Amino acid sequence: MKARYRDHGLDNFNDVNVLELLLFYAIPRKDTNELAHALLDHFGALDKVFEASVPELEAVPGIGENTALLISLVPQITRRYLMEKGSCLSTIASSTDAGSYLVPRLMFEKDEKALLLCLDAKKSVIACASLGSGAVNAVNISVRKVVETAVRNRASSVILAHNHPGGVALPSREDERITVEIASALKLVGIPLDDHIIVAGDDYVSFADSGMISL
């Protein structure tokens, strides 16, 4: 299995093979095929295995703490890798740049979370501040906190972002309403809202690009 991966990568691996190889590093000198099947049967798909919490993984017979921790590391390492790549951007000059920067910070969150990306006059990142988090579909974005965060960081402009866990990256009427409210409040202090990015998994929608609302 290791030789196959070394010579050809994961392209010729199915989901069971991927888990088999990973599990070997937590459970060496043991056939991990049966356990890989058990994980896929329990969670239904490979992505659901990696998105499961440590207690959820440990509920599968044969999965101990070390194995559960190893599996849970995969999405977190991926997230850290993508965040580092996005952080290399010198400026956030487009929705593509904003997506590259913000998606990794929200893609594996199980609850809704809101962020405010504060930019200077050259569109370089000053700060990426958390505005709060909540249960699925229940994040409460405080307009006052948005304005205070933008002013405190001396932002020349900002980009709002939040995620839709387990959903699609399409704005709701509430998303549109809060965007208008925030844009209006920021305008009073002379800070433009450049965009509002909604993230779902590794997908995102840009308010500015979609023309859904005038910012």
Summary of the structure (lengths in Angstrom):
residues: 215
radius of gyration: 20.5
end to end distance: 52.5
largest distance: 65.2
contacts: 644
relative contact order: 0.10
helix: 48%
strand: 17%
